[in-house]
Amino acid sequence: MVAIGCPLQASHCKQPKKWSSIISSSMGPIKSNNIKVVINGAAKEIGKAAIIAVTKARGMELAAAVDKVLVGEDAGTICNMEEPLEIPILSDLTMVLGSISQSNSNGVVVDFTEPSAVYENVKQATAFGLKSVVYVPGISLDTVAALSAFCEKASMDLPSLDAQQIANNLSNLGRLYNRDDLSTCNLARGQLLGEDGIRVHSMVLPGLLSSTTVHFSAPGEVYSVRHDITDVQSLMPGLILAIRKVVRLKNLIYGLEKFL
């Protein structure tokens, strides 16, 4: 998960006033004290779970739901909530951001879109004075590096949680792993990260949303720590925590575990 803080003000990016009237009428009344949350990728399963989680969370509210599908459908209805939220799925992120930026309150865009869209989405949210929380598996290292550089220039935050971060955390323990095969070029041994001998493997299983296993071994024994995610609901507490934290952060922080 990537959380992007933003120091820029909404005045840096002015939009036509007619957008405000259009979006405000479709999103319903906005409470000034709550964190305004925009779910981008709202029609996905994780987006629907996020809609429910944000709606139930104290101190925040769903300000808008954005996606390229189910446009016009009520956000509560697509989540099978008891009552409609009277917040339709919109397709134009720029229009939504323009409206939220005029509310003069804390705004956070939660991005569940695609790896190719993340960088531009974050830049656009930043231009409107909103912060971002990104959970998009498969983001390339080039995109992460670009976001890091972008955050440094804007004095922003970048927490992330993935296999590479776990490997980095292990490296920070000052240990050398796999001493006997540091020079091995066999791809079956996994990608070698850094100079500490930690190898990372990646595989995709359609029946498993996410699975992370860390193996420690010695001659005759193996110790494993495994974490499986089989339901996106398990990600919601972390998402809510990230939303709460990102509105207060100004420094670059790498690792969602820093919030715990």
N, C-alpha and C positions, 0 to 999 in steps of 0.2 A: 504494500500500500504506500502511496506517495502522497504526502500532504504538502501543499504549496502555500506559504504565507505570502502576503502581498502588501507592500507599503504604499502603493500608488493610490491616488485619490480618483474618484469617479469623474471629477472635472477634467481629467486628462483626456477623456474620450466622450465627446458630446454626441448625442443621437437625437433624431427628430422627436419632438414632443408627442406626435401622434402615436408613436410606439408605446409610450407610457399609458395612454388612455386605453389602447387596445389590450395590452397585456394585463393592466390592473383590473379591468373588468372581467377578464377570463380567469384570473388567479384568485379573486376574492379579496376580502379585507386583509391587511397586513398589520400585525402587532409589532410595535416599534421595539420592544425590549427583547424579543426572541431572535435567535440566530436564524436567518433566512436561508433555507437549504434548497438548492436546485439539483435535481437528480437528472443527469445526462446519461441516457441509456436506460430510461425508465421502463421500457417494455421487456427488458431481459429479466430472467428469474431473479438475479441478484438485485436488479433495479426495483422490482416489485417488493422484494424483502426490505430494501432500504426505505421505500415509501412508507411501509407499515411501521418500521422502526423509528423513523424520524417523526411520524405522526404521533407516536406514543411517547416519545422522549420529552422530558421536561426541559423548558428553556430553548426549544427550537421548534420550527414549523416548516412544513413543506410549502415553499413559495412557488415552485414550478416543476413540471416534469417534461423532459425533452426526449424525443426519439424520432426516428425516421419512419417507424411503423406505428399502427394504432393511433395515428394522428386524429385528434378530435375526441377520442374516447376519454372517459373520466378516469383519473388516476386511481381513485378508490375502487371503481368498478372493476378495472382490470386486475386488481389485487384481491378481488372477492371480499372486500370489506363490507360490513353490514350496511353502511350508508355511503353514498357518493361523496367525494371530497369537493366537488364542484371546481376541480382543477383539471382542465383538459390537457391531454398530451399535445405539446406543441413541437413543431419541427425546426423552428428558427431560433437557435441559441442566442444569436446576436440581439434579437428583439427581447428575449427574456432578460439577458444581462443588462440591457439598457434600462429596463423597468426596475430591476432590483437595485441597480446602482443609484437610483433616484430616491430610494427609501431612507438613505442616510443611516443605515444600520449594518450590523455585521452580516455579511453574506458569504456563503460557502457553496462552491460548485462541486458536487460529487460526480466523478467521471467514470463510467463503466463502458466506454465506447470501444474503440479499436486502437491498437498500437500506433497506427499511422496518423491518427487524429489527435492524440494526446497533446503533443507539443503545441499545436495551434490553438487547441481548446484552452490550455493553461495560459498562453499568451493573451488570448482574447479576454479571459476572465480577469487577468491582471490589469489589462487596459481599462476595465470597468470598475476596478477597485475591489474585486472579489478574490477570495482565497480559494484554493482547490485541494480536494482530496481525491487521489486517483487510485483506483484498483483495476488495472487492466493487465492481466497476465500476458506474457509474450512481448513486453516492451523490449526493444533492442538496447544493447549497451550504448549504441550511438545516441539513441534518444535520451537515455538516462544521463549521459555525459552532457548532452545539449541542455537538458533541464537543469543540471547542476551548474553549468556555466551561466545559464539564464538567472538562476536563483542567486548566485553570487553577485551578479551585477545589480540585482534588485533587492539584495539583503533579505532573502526569502528562506523558507524552510523546506527540507526535502527528506522526510522519513520514508524508508522503504523496507519491506520485509520479503525476502526471497532466499533461494538457496545460496546465492552469492553472498548475501549478508551473513548468513549462518556461517559460511566458510570464513568470512572475514573475522567474525567474532572468535572462531576457533584459533585463527592465526594470531589474534591478539593475546592469546594465552602464553605465547612465547615457546610453543612446542614445535618440533619438527616431526612430521608424519611421513610414513612410507619411505623411510630412509633408503631402502634398497632399490627403489625404482624411480628415482627422481628424473632420470634421463630417458625413461621409457616413452616412446612415441606411439605406442599402440593405442588407438582410439577407444578400444574396448575398455581401457582402464579409466576412461572418463577424462574430462577437461581438467588440466592441472592449473590451479589458481595460485599466483604468487610463488614464493620460494619456500613455502612451509610444507609442501608435499600433499596438500589437501586436494582430492579429486572430486569433481562434481559430475553426476550423471543426471540426465533429464529424459523423462518419457511421458507420453500422454495416454491416458486410459479413459475411454468414453464414459465408463461407469463410476469414475472417481473424480470429483471436482478438483481436489488437491491432495497430494500426499508428499510428505517430507520425512525422510529417514536418515538418521546420522548413525554410521557404524564405526565403532572403535574395535580394533582387533589386535590380538597378540597370538603367538603360536599356541594353538589348541583352544582358543576361546574367542568369542565375538560378543560384544555388548552393543545393543541397538536401542535407539530412541526414535520412535515413529509417531508422526502426527498425521491423521487422515481427516479430511473435511468431506463429509458426505451430504451436507445440507448447508446452503448459503446462510441459513439463520445463525449458524455459529460465528459468522463474520460480523454480524451486526453490532455486538458490544464494542468490538475494536473500531468499527466505523463511527459509531456515536462518540467514542472517546476521541478519535482523530478530529472530528468536527469541532468538538468542544475545545481541544487544545490548539488547533491551527489558528483560530481567531486571535490568540494571544501571542503567538510566536513571531519572532523577527529574525532569528538566526537560522542558519542551515543546520539541520539535525538529520543524521542518517541512521535509520533503524527505528521502527515503530516501537520496539521494546523500550526505548528511551522514555516513552510516555507511561510505562507501567510502574 
